[in-house]
Amino acid sequence: MKIIFATGNENKMKEIREIMADLHCEVLSMKEAGIVVEVEEDGETFEENAQIKARAIAEVAKDAIVLADDSGLEIDFLNKEPGVRSSRFMGVDTPYTIKNQHILELLKETEEEQRSARFVCAIAAVLPDKKEKVIRATIEGQIAKESIGEEGFGYDPIFYVPEFGCTTAELSMEQKNKISHRGKALAKMKKFIIEYYGMQKQSK
Ligand code: ITT
């Protein structure tokens, strides 16, 4: 079985590959599958956007499981912004050093209890038989006082996880995948895929 991941984000793809490594499937990015499709992510929720991406790629991907990830950072003090607009926040081409600095500035005067935030990830699947599934997971944390860490990508350097006493940009990919929104959502999706195909085999 082949899995095609409907993402153009190489950083997400690295994490996804590691999480999916123990599944006996070939995991391909859209680029590797030779698929070039522009998708307008105009949904209002992470789930809707993940489904929009997965369905668009499933239209052209034959006999493969298509998965898509829509994710982002919700900051309570900013009314859950940037949320579904996390990648478009301040412009898609604006470097994250600038986006992160701007967020730190916006929260400069806040107390610790006002800095709560979470990463959200929705993973949508479209299976070859057209069955669909969508799974959401989150990781709770706080906006850090300063940007720290070189690992990860995007908003990781300003996302502080109290249990670990560091930002997600200070965790190795393996550590981050164990606790992250993406890691948890994909673990559940893997379980669903294994059970679904297990069940199908039994019913034949
Ligand atoms: P695709 O739509 O092609 O998958 P994208 O980067 O546009 O790529 P999203 O629309 O899902 O993906 O936007 C997610 C953004 O949220 C991403 O670009 C990061 O800025 C942020 N984000 C999501 N997960 C993150 C993580 O684990 N660490 C840091 N930032 C993250």
Residues whose N, C-alpha, C, O or C-beta is under 5 A from the ligand:
A	BS01	ITT	A6 T7 G8 N9 D69 D70 S71 G72 L73 S86 S87 F153 G154 Y155 D156
